[in-house]
Amino acid sequence: MTSPPPTVLRTEAAPVLDLLTVPQVMARLQLGRSAVYDLLRTGQLASITLGRARRIPAHALADFIRTRVDQEAAA
């Protein structure tokens, strides 16, 4: 008689939330500081505030880019 295969326990880690600084977003979008802060102020680009530091989740930047590409394709 053979024994059943051992059960493998999966420990799935929570997804890591990459947070970007404004200068990192500036570099990725090749925009100036004022332009990035305008996107944040108008809500086009989501962010969080930690103390006095503004951080942009990487998925929010990806969503922003995807939305803009879709808008350009529809035009």
mmCIF file of the N, C-alpha and C atoms, coordinates in Angstrom:
data_MODEL
# 
_entry.id   MODEL 
# 
loop_
_atom_site.group_PDB 
_atom_site.id 
_atom_site.type_symbol 
_atom_site.label_atom_id 
_atom_site.label_alt_id 
_atom_site.label_comp_id 
_atom_site.label_asym_id 
_atom_site.label_entity_id 
_atom_site.label_seq_id 
_atom_site.pdbx_PDB_ins_code 
_atom_site.Cartn_x 
_atom_site.Cartn_y 
_atom_site.Cartn_z 
_atom_site.occupancy 
_atom_site.B_iso_or_equiv 
_atom_site.pdbx_formal_charge 
_atom_site.auth_seq_id 
_atom_site.auth_comp_id 
_atom_site.auth_asym_id 
_atom_site.auth_atom_id 
_atom_site.pdbx_PDB_model_num 
ATOM 1   N N  . MET A 1 1  ? 0.844   -1.168 0.000   1.00 0.00 ? 1  MET A N  1 
ATOM 2   C CA . MET A 1 1  ? 0.000   0.000  0.000   1.00 0.00 ? 1  MET A CA 1 
ATOM 3   C C  . MET A 1 1  ? 0.895   1.240  0.000   1.00 0.00 ? 1  MET A C  1 
ATOM 4   N N  . THR A 1 2  ? 0.572   2.193  -0.851  1.00 0.00 ? 2  THR A N  1 
ATOM 5   C CA . THR A 1 2  ? 1.381   3.417  -0.905  1.00 0.00 ? 2  THR A CA 1 
ATOM 6   C C  . THR A 1 2  ? 0.710   4.500  -0.089  1.00 0.00 ? 2  THR A C  1 
ATOM 7   N N  . SER A 1 3  ? 1.532   5.315  0.481   1.00 0.00 ? 3  SER A N  1 
ATOM 8   C CA . SER A 1 3  ? 0.981   6.418  1.280   1.00 0.00 ? 3  SER A CA 1 
ATOM 9   C C  . SER A 1 3  ? 0.677   7.603  0.367   1.00 0.00 ? 3  SER A C  1 
ATOM 10  N N  . PRO A 1 4  ? -0.304  8.411  0.739   1.00 0.00 ? 4  PRO A N  1 
ATOM 11  C CA . PRO A 1 4  ? -0.634  9.575  -0.090  1.00 0.00 ? 4  PRO A CA 1 
ATOM 12  C C  . PRO A 1 4  ? 0.526   10.569 -0.064  1.00 0.00 ? 4  PRO A C  1 
ATOM 13  N N  . PRO A 1 5  ? 0.648   11.357 -1.123  1.00 0.00 ? 5  PRO A N  1 
ATOM 14  C CA . PRO A 1 5  ? 1.738   12.342 -1.149  1.00 0.00 ? 5  PRO A CA 1 
ATOM 15  C C  . PRO A 1 5  ? 1.573   13.352 -0.017  1.00 0.00 ? 5  PRO A C  1 
ATOM 16  N N  . PRO A 1 6  ? 2.675   13.835 0.488   1.00 0.00 ? 6  PRO A N  1 
ATOM 17  C CA . PRO A 1 6  ? 2.574   14.816 1.576   1.00 0.00 ? 6  PRO A CA 1 
ATOM 18  C C  . PRO A 1 6  ? 1.886   16.090 1.099   1.00 0.00 ? 6  PRO A C  1 
ATOM 19  N N  . THR A 1 7  ? 1.140   16.671 1.972   1.00 0.00 ? 7  THR A N  1 
ATOM 20  C CA . THR A 1 7  ? 0.462   17.925 1.654   1.00 0.00 ? 7  THR A CA 1 
ATOM 21  C C  . THR A 1 7  ? 1.462   19.062 1.757   1.00 0.00 ? 7  THR A C  1 
ATOM 22  N N  . VAL A 1 8  ? 1.506   19.847 0.733   1.00 0.00 ? 8  VAL A N  1 
ATOM 23  C CA . VAL A 1 8  ? 2.414   20.994 0.725   1.00 0.00 ? 8  VAL A CA 1 
ATOM 24  C C  . VAL A 1 8  ? 1.644   22.192 1.250   1.00 0.00 ? 8  VAL A C  1 
ATOM 25  N N  . LEU A 1 9  ? 2.157   22.773 2.277   1.00 0.00 ? 9  LEU A N  1 
ATOM 26  C CA . LEU A 1 9  ? 1.514   23.965 2.832   1.00 0.00 ? 9  LEU A CA 1 
ATOM 27  C C  . LEU A 1 9  ? 2.018   25.181 2.094   1.00 0.00 ? 9  LEU A C  1 
ATOM 28  N N  . ARG A 1 10 ? 1.091   25.926 1.593   1.00 0.00 ? 10 ARG A N  1 
ATOM 29  C CA . ARG A 1 10 ? 1.464   27.157 0.897   1.00 0.00 ? 10 ARG A CA 1 
ATOM 30  C C  . ARG A 1 10 ? 1.308   28.321 1.843   1.00 0.00 ? 10 ARG A C  1 
ATOM 31  N N  . THR A 1 11 ? 2.321   29.075 1.919   1.00 0.00 ? 11 THR A N  1 
ATOM 32  C CA . THR A 1 11 ? 2.240   30.312 2.686   1.00 0.00 ? 11 THR A CA 1 
ATOM 33  C C  . THR A 1 11 ? 2.410   31.447 1.690   1.00 0.00 ? 11 THR A C  1 
ATOM 34  N N  . GLU A 1 12 ? 1.292   31.925 1.239   1.00 0.00 ? 12 GLU A N  1 
ATOM 35  C CA . GLU A 1 12 ? 1.331   33.005 0.264   1.00 0.00 ? 12 GLU A CA 1 
ATOM 36  C C  . GLU A 1 12 ? 1.500   34.316 0.989   1.00 0.00 ? 12 GLU A C  1 
ATOM 37  N N  . ALA A 1 13 ? 2.559   34.975 0.652   1.00 0.00 ? 13 ALA A N  1 
ATOM 38  C CA . ALA A 1 13 ? 2.838   36.262 1.279   1.00 0.00 ? 13 ALA A CA 1 
ATOM 39  C C  . ALA A 1 13 ? 1.916   37.317 0.692   1.00 0.00 ? 13 ALA A C  1 
ATOM 40  N N  . ALA A 1 14 ? 1.595   38.283 1.497   1.00 0.00 ? 14 ALA A N  1 
ATOM 41  C CA . ALA A 1 14 ? 0.794   39.400 1.013   1.00 0.00 ? 14 ALA A CA 1 
ATOM 42  C C  . ALA A 1 14 ? 1.611   40.143 -0.038  1.00 0.00 ? 14 ALA A C  1 
ATOM 43  N N  . PRO A 1 15 ? 0.954   40.658 -1.059  1.00 0.00 ? 15 PRO A N  1 
ATOM 44  C CA . PRO A 1 15 ? 1.710   41.372 -2.084  1.00 0.00 ? 15 PRO A CA 1 
ATOM 45  C C  . PRO A 1 15 ? 2.405   42.589 -1.493  1.00 0.00 ? 15 PRO A C  1 
ATOM 46  N N  . VAL A 1 16 ? 3.609   42.800 -1.937  1.00 0.00 ? 16 VAL A N  1 
ATOM 47  C CA . VAL A 1 16 ? 4.376   43.933 -1.452  1.00 0.00 ? 16 VAL A CA 1 
ATOM 48  C C  . VAL A 1 16 ? 3.883   45.180 -2.164  1.00 0.00 ? 16 VAL A C  1 
ATOM 49  N N  . LEU A 1 17 ? 3.618   46.187 -1.407  1.00 0.00 ? 17 LEU A N  1 
ATOM 50  C CA . LEU A 1 17 ? 3.142   47.441 -1.974  1.00 0.00 ? 17 LEU A CA 1 
ATOM 51  C C  . LEU A 1 17 ? 4.334   48.350 -2.197  1.00 0.00 ? 17 LEU A C  1 
ATOM 52  N N  . ASP A 1 18 ? 4.726   48.486 -3.445  1.00 0.00 ? 18 ASP A N  1 
ATOM 53  C CA . ASP A 1 18 ? 5.844   49.354 -3.772  1.00 0.00 ? 18 ASP A CA 1 
ATOM 54  C C  . ASP A 1 18 ? 5.372   50.790 -3.750  1.00 0.00 ? 18 ASP A C  1 
ATOM 55  N N  . LEU A 1 19 ? 6.056   51.605 -2.975  1.00 0.00 ? 19 LEU A N  1 
ATOM 56  C CA . LEU A 1 19 ? 5.730   53.016 -2.884  1.00 0.00 ? 19 LEU A CA 1 
ATOM 57  C C  . LEU A 1 19 ? 6.841   53.821 -3.540  1.00 0.00 ? 19 LEU A C  1 
ATOM 58  N N  . LEU A 1 20 ? 6.452   54.722 -4.409  1.00 0.00 ? 20 LEU A N  1 
ATOM 59  C CA . LEU A 1 20 ? 7.398   55.545 -5.145  1.00 0.00 ? 20 LEU A CA 1 
ATOM 60  C C  . LEU A 1 20 ? 7.394   56.962 -4.607  1.00 0.00 ? 20 LEU A C  1 
ATOM 61  N N  . THR A 1 21 ? 8.539   57.593 -4.664  1.00 0.00 ? 21 THR A N  1 
ATOM 62  C CA . THR A 1 21 ? 8.638   58.999 -4.290  1.00 0.00 ? 21 THR A CA 1 
ATOM 63  C C  . THR A 1 21 ? 8.269   59.855 -5.499  1.00 0.00 ? 21 THR A C  1 
ATOM 64  N N  . VAL A 1 22 ? 8.023   61.119 -5.257  1.00 0.00 ? 22 VAL A N  1 
ATOM 65  C CA . VAL A 1 22 ? 7.713   62.035 -6.358  1.00 0.00 ? 22 VAL A CA 1 
ATOM 66  C C  . VAL A 1 22 ? 8.878   62.083 -7.358  1.00 0.00 ? 22 VAL A C  1 
ATOM 67  N N  . PRO A 1 23 ? 10.140  62.187 -6.913  1.00 0.00 ? 23 PRO A N  1 
ATOM 68  C CA . PRO A 1 23 ? 11.233  62.172 -7.902  1.00 0.00 ? 23 PRO A CA 1 
ATOM 69  C C  . PRO A 1 23 ? 11.291  60.886 -8.737  1.00 0.00 ? 23 PRO A C  1 
ATOM 70  N N  . GLN A 1 24 ? 10.942  59.746 -8.143  1.00 0.00 ? 24 GLN A N  1 
ATOM 71  C CA . GLN A 1 24 ? 10.914  58.506 -8.918  1.00 0.00 ? 24 GLN A CA 1 
ATOM 72  C C  . GLN A 1 24 ? 9.824   58.552 -9.979  1.00 0.00 ? 24 GLN A C  1 
ATOM 73  N N  . VAL A 1 25 ? 8.666   59.090 -9.623  1.00 0.00 ? 25 VAL A N  1 
ATOM 74  C CA . VAL A 1 25 ? 7.573   59.220 -10.599 1.00 0.00 ? 25 VAL A CA 1 
ATOM 75  C C  . VAL A 1 25 ? 7.962   60.227 -11.674 1.00 0.00 ? 25 VAL A C  1 
ATOM 76  N N  . MET A 1 26 ? 8.618   61.303 -11.277 1.00 0.00 ? 26 MET A N  1 
ATOM 77  C CA . MET A 1 26 ? 9.088   62.289 -12.248 1.00 0.00 ? 26 MET A CA 1 
ATOM 78  C C  . MET A 1 26 ? 9.986   61.628 -13.291 1.00 0.00 ? 26 MET A C  1 
ATOM 79  N N  . ALA A 1 27 ? 10.895  60.786 -12.819 1.00 0.00 ? 27 ALA A N  1 
ATOM 80  C CA . ALA A 1 27 ? 11.824  60.119 -13.725 1.00 0.00 ? 27 ALA A CA 1 
ATOM 81  C C  . ALA A 1 27 ? 11.099  59.139 -14.632 1.00 0.00 ? 27 ALA A C  1 
ATOM 82  N N  . ARG A 1 28 ? 10.155  58.387 -14.087 1.00 0.00 ? 28 ARG A N  1 
ATOM 83  C CA . ARG A 1 28 ? 9.450   57.381 -14.891 1.00 0.00 ? 28 ARG A CA 1 
ATOM 84  C C  . ARG A 1 28 ? 8.556   58.018 -15.951 1.00 0.00 ? 28 ARG A C  1 
ATOM 85  N N  . LEU A 1 29 ? 7.929   59.141 -15.597 1.00 0.00 ? 29 LEU A N  1 
ATOM 86  C CA . LEU A 1 29 ? 7.043   59.813 -16.550 1.00 0.00 ? 29 LEU A CA 1 
ATOM 87  C C  . LEU A 1 29 ? 7.766   60.871 -17.374 1.00 0.00 ? 29 LEU A C  1 
ATOM 88  N N  . GLN A 1 30 ? 8.992   61.171 -16.993 1.00 0.00 ? 30 GLN A N  1 
ATOM 89  C CA . GLN A 1 30 ? 9.773   62.234 -17.630 1.00 0.00 ? 30 GLN A CA 1 
ATOM 90  C C  . GLN A 1 30 ? 9.009   63.549 -17.603 1.00 0.00 ? 30 GLN A C  1 
ATOM 91  N N  . LEU A 1 31 ? 8.510   63.860 -16.410 1.00 0.00 ? 31 LEU A N  1 
ATOM 92  C CA . LEU A 1 31 ? 7.779   65.100 -16.172 1.00 0.00 ? 31 LEU A CA 1 
ATOM 93  C C  . LEU A 1 31 ? 8.474   65.881 -15.069 1.00 0.00 ? 31 LEU A C  1 
ATOM 94  N N  . GLY A 1 32 ? 8.167   67.153 -14.994 1.00 0.00 ? 32 GLY A N  1 
ATOM 95  C CA . GLY A 1 32 ? 8.701   67.987 -13.932 1.00 0.00 ? 32 GLY A CA 1 
ATOM 96  C C  . GLY A 1 32 ? 7.922   67.818 -12.637 1.00 0.00 ? 32 GLY A C  1 
ATOM 97  N N  . ARG A 1 33 ? 8.486   68.377 -11.593 1.00 0.00 ? 33 ARG A N  1 
ATOM 98  C CA . ARG A 1 33 ? 7.898   68.272 -10.260 1.00 0.00 ? 33 ARG A CA 1 
ATOM 99  C C  . ARG A 1 33 ? 6.485   68.863 -10.214 1.00 0.00 ? 33 ARG A C  1 
ATOM 100 N N  . SER A 1 34 ? 6.317   70.036 -10.796 1.00 0.00 ? 34 SER A N  1 
ATOM 101 C CA . SER A 1 34 ? 5.003   70.690 -10.785 1.00 0.00 ? 34 SER A CA 1 
ATOM 102 C C  . SER A 1 34 ? 3.953   69.864 -11.511 1.00 0.00 ? 34 SER A C  1 
ATOM 103 N N  . ALA A 1 35 ? 4.335   69.257 -12.617 1.00 0.00 ? 35 ALA A N  1 
ATOM 104 C CA . ALA A 1 35 ? 3.386   68.445 -13.379 1.00 0.00 ? 35 ALA A CA 1 
ATOM 105 C C  . ALA A 1 35 ? 2.932   67.231 -12.565 1.00 0.00 ? 35 ALA A C  1 
ATOM 106 N N  . VAL A 1 36 ? 3.867   66.597 -11.858 1.00 0.00 ? 36 VAL A N  1 
ATOM 107 C CA . VAL A 1 36 ? 3.505   65.437 -11.046 1.00 0.00 ? 36 VAL A CA 1 
ATOM 108 C C  . VAL A 1 36 ? 2.594   65.870 -9.901  1.00 0.00 ? 36 VAL A C  1 
ATOM 109 N N  . TYR A 1 37 ? 2.929   66.969 -9.234  1.00 0.00 ? 37 TYR A N  1 
ATOM 110 C CA . TYR A 1 37 ? 2.069   67.449 -8.147  1.00 0.00 ? 37 TYR A CA 1 
ATOM 111 C C  . TYR A 1 37 ? 0.702   67.880 -8.666  1.00 0.00 ? 37 TYR A C  1 
ATOM 112 N N  . ASP A 1 38 ? 0.620   68.385 -9.886  1.00 0.00 ? 38 ASP A N  1 
ATOM 113 C CA . ASP A 1 38 ? -0.686  68.706 -10.480 1.00 0.00 ? 38 ASP A CA 1 
ATOM 114 C C  . ASP A 1 38 ? -1.517  67.448 -10.676 1.00 0.00 ? 38 ASP A C  1 
ATOM 115 N N  . LEU A 1 39 ? -0.878  66.360 -11.126 1.00 0.00 ? 39 LEU A N  1 
ATOM 116 C CA . LEU A 1 39 ? -1.590  65.088 -11.284 1.00 0.00 ? 39 LEU A CA 1 
ATOM 117 C C  . LEU A 1 39 ? -2.096  64.585 -9.932  1.00 0.00 ? 39 LEU A C  1 
ATOM 118 N N  . LEU A 1 40 ? -1.298  64.754 -8.892  1.00 0.00 ? 40 LEU A N  1 
ATOM 119 C CA . LEU A 1 40 ? -1.707  64.344 -7.554  1.00 0.00 ? 40 LEU A CA 1 
ATOM 120 C C  . LEU A 1 40 ? -2.838  65.224 -7.032  1.00 0.00 ? 40 LEU A C  1 
ATOM 121 N N  . ARG A 1 41 ? -2.707  66.526 -7.239  1.00 0.00 ? 41 ARG A N  1 
ATOM 122 C CA . ARG A 1 41 ? -3.703  67.476 -6.733  1.00 0.00 ? 41 ARG A CA 1 
ATOM 123 C C  . ARG A 1 41 ? -5.058  67.277 -7.386  1.00 0.00 ? 41 ARG A C  1 
ATOM 124 N N  . THR A 1 42 ? -5.065  66.961 -8.681  1.00 0.00 ? 42 THR A N  1 
ATOM 125 C CA . THR A 1 42 ? -6.324  66.787 -9.406  1.00 0.00 ? 42 THR A CA 1 
ATOM 126 C C  . THR A 1 42 ? -6.901  65.380 -9.260  1.00 0.00 ? 42 THR A C  1 
ATOM 127 N N  . GLY A 1 43 ? -6.181  64.490 -8.578  1.00 0.00 ? 43 GLY A N  1 
ATOM 128 C CA . GLY A 1 43 ? -6.684  63.147 -8.358  1.00 0.00 ? 43 GLY A CA 1 
ATOM 129 C C  . GLY A 1 43 ? -6.470  62.202 -9.523  1.00 0.00 ? 43 GLY A C  1 
ATOM 130 N N  . GLN A 1 44 ? -5.761  62.636 -10.547 1.00 0.00 ? 44 GLN A N  1 
ATOM 131 C CA . GLN A 1 44 ? -5.488  61.758 -11.682 1.00 0.00 ? 44 GLN A CA 1 
ATOM 132 C C  . GLN A 1 44 ? -4.503  60.655 -11.308 1.00 0.00 ? 44 GLN A C  1 
ATOM 133 N N  . LEU A 1 45 ? -3.674  60.947 -10.316 1.00 0.00 ? 45 LEU A N  1 
ATOM 134 C CA . LEU A 1 45 ? -2.683  59.990 -9.836  1.00 0.00 ? 45 LEU A CA 1 
ATOM 135 C C  . LEU A 1 45 ? -2.880  59.855 -8.329  1.00 0.00 ? 45 LEU A C  1 
ATOM 136 N N  . ALA A 1 46 ? -3.157  58.650 -7.881  1.00 0.00 ? 46 ALA A N  1 
ATOM 137 C CA . ALA A 1 46 ? -3.428  58.402 -6.463  1.00 0.00 ? 46 ALA A CA 1 
ATOM 138 C C  . ALA A 1 46 ? -2.132  58.407 -5.660  1.00 0.00 ? 46 ALA A C  1 
ATOM 139 N N  . SER A 1 47 ? -2.244  58.824 -4.400  1.00 0.00 ? 47 SER A N  1 
ATOM 140 C CA . SER A 1 47 ? -1.078  58.823 -3.524  1.00 0.00 ? 47 SER A CA 1 
ATOM 141 C C  . SER A 1 47 ? -1.532  58.700 -2.079  1.00 0.00 ? 47 SER A C  1 
ATOM 142 N N  . ILE A 1 48 ? -0.552  58.443 -1.223  1.00 0.00 ? 48 ILE A N  1 
ATOM 143 C CA . ILE A 1 48 ? -0.799  58.447 0.212   1.00 0.00 ? 48 ILE A CA 1 
ATOM 144 C C  . ILE A 1 48 ? 0.210   59.382 0.853   1.00 0.00 ? 48 ILE A C  1 
ATOM 145 N N  . THR A 1 49 ? -0.128  59.857 2.032   1.00 0.00 ? 49 THR A N  1 
ATOM 146 C CA . THR A 1 49 ? 0.774   60.724 2.768   1.00 0.00 ? 49 THR A CA 1 
ATOM 147 C C  . THR A 1 49 ? 1.194   60.006 4.043   1.00 0.00 ? 49 THR A C  1 
ATOM 148 N N  . LEU A 1 50 ? 2.484   59.937 4.248   1.00 0.00 ? 50 LEU A N  1 
ATOM 149 C CA . LEU A 1 50 ? 3.055   59.350 5.457   1.00 0.00 ? 50 LEU A CA 1 
ATOM 150 C C  . LEU A 1 50 ? 3.819   60.462 6.162   1.00 0.00 ? 50 LEU A C  1 
ATOM 151 N N  . GLY A 1 51 ? 3.199   61.009 7.196   1.00 0.00 ? 51 GLY A N  1 
ATOM 152 C CA . GLY A 1 51 ? 3.803   62.188 7.829   1.00 0.00 ? 51 GLY A CA 1 
ATOM 153 C C  . GLY A 1 51 ? 3.740   63.334 6.840   1.00 0.00 ? 51 GLY A C  1 
ATOM 154 N N  . ARG A 1 52 ? 4.905   63.849 6.483   1.00 0.00 ? 52 ARG A N  1 
ATOM 155 C CA . ARG A 1 52 ? 4.955   64.909 5.474   1.00 0.00 ? 52 ARG A CA 1 
ATOM 156 C C  . ARG A 1 52 ? 5.372   64.378 4.106   1.00 0.00 ? 52 ARG A C  1 
ATOM 157 N N  . ALA A 1 53 ? 5.608   63.075 4.022   1.00 0.00 ? 53 ALA A N  1 
ATOM 158 C CA . ALA A 1 53 ? 6.086   62.480 2.772   1.00 0.00 ? 53 ALA A CA 1 
ATOM 159 C C  . ALA A 1 53 ? 4.925   61.992 1.920   1.00 0.00 ? 53 ALA A C  1 
ATOM 160 N N  . ARG A 1 54 ? 4.982   62.313 0.648   1.00 0.00 ? 54 ARG A N  1 
ATOM 161 C CA . ARG A 1 54 ? 3.978   61.852 -0.312  1.00 0.00 ? 54 ARG A CA 1 
ATOM 162 C C  . ARG A 1 54 ? 4.538   60.643 -1.026  1.00 0.00 ? 54 ARG A C  1 
ATOM 163 N N  . ARG A 1 55 ? 3.751   59.563 -1.092  1.00 0.00 ? 55 ARG A N  1 
ATOM 164 C CA . ARG A 1 55 ? 4.177   58.340 -1.766  1.00 0.00 ? 55 ARG A CA 1 
ATOM 165 C C  . ARG A 1 55 ? 3.087   57.900 -2.734  1.00 0.00 ? 55 ARG A C  1 
ATOM 166 N N  . ILE A 1 56 ? 3.539   57.405 -3.885  1.00 0.00 ? 56 ILE A N  1 
ATOM 167 C CA . ILE A 1 56 ? 2.631   56.962 -4.934  1.00 0.00 ? 56 ILE A CA 1 
ATOM 168 C C  . ILE A 1 56 ? 2.783   55.447 -5.061  1.00 0.00 ? 56 ILE A C  1 
ATOM 169 N N  . PRO A 1 57 ? 1.703   54.698 -4.823  1.00 0.00 ? 57 PRO A N  1 
ATOM 170 C CA . PRO A 1 57 ? 1.798   53.238 -5.021  1.00 0.00 ? 57 PRO A CA 1 
ATOM 171 C C  . PRO A 1 57 ? 2.118   52.930 -6.486  1.00 0.00 ? 57 PRO A C  1 
ATOM 172 N N  . ALA A 1 58 ? 2.992   51.956 -6.710  1.00 0.00 ? 58 ALA A N  1 
ATOM 173 C CA . ALA A 1 58 ? 3.395   51.600 -8.075  1.00 0.00 ? 58 ALA A CA 1 
ATOM 174 C C  . ALA A 1 58 ? 2.184   51.198 -8.913  1.00 0.00 ? 58 ALA A C  1 
ATOM 175 N N  . HIS A 1 59 ? 1.216   50.513 -8.291  1.00 0.00 ? 59 HIS A N  1 
ATOM 176 C CA . HIS A 1 59 ? 0.024   50.115 -9.058  1.00 0.00 ? 59 HIS A CA 1 
ATOM 177 C C  . HIS A 1 59 ? -0.789  51.339 -9.470  1.00 0.00 ? 59 HIS A C  1 
ATOM 178 N N  . ALA A 1 60 ? -0.761  52.412 -8.677  1.00 0.00 ? 60 ALA A N  1 
ATOM 179 C CA . ALA A 1 60 ? -1.486  53.630 -9.048  1.00 0.00 ? 60 ALA A CA 1 
ATOM 180 C C  . ALA A 1 60 ? -0.842  54.280 -10.271 1.00 0.00 ? 60 ALA A C  1 
ATOM 181 N N  . LEU A 1 61 ? 0.486   54.252 -10.325 1.00 0.00 ? 61 LEU A N  1 
ATOM 182 C CA . LEU A 1 61 ? 1.180   54.790 -11.494 1.00 0.00 ? 61 LEU A CA 1 
ATOM 183 C C  . LEU A 1 61 ? 0.859   53.947 -12.728 1.00 0.00 ? 61 LEU A C  1 
ATOM 184 N N  . ALA A 1 62 ? 0.859   52.630 -12.578 1.00 0.00 ? 62 ALA A N  1 
ATOM 185 C CA . ALA A 1 62 ? 0.527   51.746 -13.701 1.00 0.00 ? 62 ALA A CA 1 
ATOM 186 C C  . ALA A 1 62 ? -0.909  51.977 -14.170 1.00 0.00 ? 62 ALA A C  1 
ATOM 187 N N  . ASP A 1 63 ? -1.831  52.155 -13.222 1.00 0.00 ? 63 ASP A N  1 
ATOM 188 C CA . ASP A 1 63 ? -3.231  52.431 -13.569 1.00 0.00 ? 63 ASP A CA 1 
ATOM 189 C C  . ASP A 1 63 ? -3.356  53.754 -14.317 1.00 0.00 ? 63 ASP A C  1 
ATOM 190 N N  . PHE A 1 64 ? -2.639  54.761 -13.856 1.00 0.00 ? 64 PHE A N  1 
ATOM 191 C CA . PHE A 1 64 ? -2.658  56.072 -14.505 1.00 0.00 ? 64 PHE A CA 1 
ATOM 192 C C  . PHE A 1 64 ? -2.180  55.958 -15.950 1.00 0.00 ? 64 PHE A C  1 
ATOM 193 N N  . ILE A 1 65 ? -1.065  55.264 -16.145 1.00 0.00 ? 65 ILE A N  1 
ATOM 194 C CA . ILE A 1 65 ? -0.514  55.110 -17.493 1.00 0.00 ? 65 ILE A CA 1 
ATOM 195 C C  . ILE A 1 65 ? -1.485  54.331 -18.372 1.00 0.00 ? 65 ILE A C  1 
ATOM 196 N N  . ARG A 1 66 ? -2.049  53.246 -17.845 1.00 0.00 ? 66 ARG A N  1 
ATOM 197 C CA . ARG A 1 66 ? -2.998  52.425 -18.609 1.00 0.00 ? 66 ARG A CA 1 
ATOM 198 C C  . ARG A 1 66 ? -4.210  53.257 -19.019 1.00 0.00 ? 66 ARG A C  1 
ATOM 199 N N  . THR A 1 67 ? -4.722  54.060 -18.101 1.00 0.00 ? 67 THR A N  1 
ATOM 200 C CA . THR A 1 67 ? -5.878  54.910 -18.397 1.00 0.00 ? 67 THR A CA 1 
ATOM 201 C C  . THR A 1 67 ? -5.555  55.913 -19.495 1.00 0.00 ? 67 THR A C  1 
ATOM 202 N N  . ARG A 1 68 ? -4.374  56.523 -19.400 1.00 0.00 ? 68 ARG A N  1 
ATOM 203 C CA . ARG A 1 68 ? -3.986  57.505 -20.419 1.00 0.00 ? 68 ARG A CA 1 
ATOM 204 C C  . ARG A 1 68 ? -3.806  56.856 -21.782 1.00 0.00 ? 68 ARG A C  1 
ATOM 205 N N  . VAL A 1 69 ? -3.227  55.661 -21.810 1.00 0.00 ? 69 VAL A N  1 
ATOM 206 C CA . VAL A 1 69 ? -3.048  54.945 -23.086 1.00 0.00 ? 69 VAL A CA 1 
ATOM 207 C C  . VAL A 1 69 ? -4.413  54.613 -23.683 1.00 0.00 ? 69 VAL A C  1 
ATOM 208 N N  . ASP A 1 70 ? -5.333  54.162 -22.847 1.00 0.00 ? 70 ASP A N  1 
ATOM 209 C CA . ASP A 1 70 ? -6.684  53.841 -23.319 1.00 0.00 ? 70 ASP A CA 1 
ATOM 210 C C  . ASP A 1 70 ? -7.391  55.085 -23.855 1.00 0.00 ? 70 ASP A C  1 
ATOM 211 N N  . GLN A 1 71 ? -7.206  56.211 -23.183 1.00 0.00 ? 71 GLN A N  1 
ATOM 212 C CA . GLN A 1 71 ? -7.823  57.469 -23.637 1.00 0.00 ? 71 GLN A CA 1 
ATOM 213 C C  . GLN A 1 71 ? -7.259  57.882 -24.999 1.00 0.00 ? 71 GLN A C  1 
ATOM 214 N N  . GLU A 1 72 ? -5.958  57.740 -25.142 1.00 0.00 ? 72 GLU A N  1 
ATOM 215 C CA . GLU A 1 72 ? -5.323  58.113 -26.412 1.00 0.00 ? 72 GLU A CA 1 
ATOM 216 C C  . GLU A 1 72 ? -5.780  57.193 -27.547 1.00 0.00 ? 72 GLU A C  1 
ATOM 217 N N  . ALA A 1 73 ? -5.959  55.906 -27.241 1.00 0.00 ? 73 ALA A N  1 
ATOM 218 C CA . ALA A 1 73 ? -6.390  54.957 -28.248 1.00 0.00 ? 73 ALA A CA 1 
ATOM 219 C C  . ALA A 1 73 ? -7.827  55.223 -28.675 1.00 0.00 ? 73 ALA A C  1 
ATOM 220 N N  . ALA A 1 74 ? -8.658  55.692 -27.740 1.00 0.00 ? 74 ALA A N  1 
ATOM 221 C CA . ALA A 1 74 ? -10.066 55.956 -28.044 1.00 0.00 ? 74 ALA A CA 1 
ATOM 222 C C  . ALA A 1 74 ? -10.238 57.253 -28.838 1.00 0.00 ? 74 ALA A C  1 
ATOM 223 N N  . ALA A 1 75 ? -9.268  58.138 -28.752 1.00 0.00 ? 75 ALA A N  1 
ATOM 224 C CA . ALA A 1 75 ? -9.400  59.443 -29.429 1.00 0.00 ? 75 ALA A CA 1 
ATOM 225 C C  . ALA A 1 75 ? -9.158  59.360 -30.903 1.00 0.00 ? 75 ALA A C  1 
# 
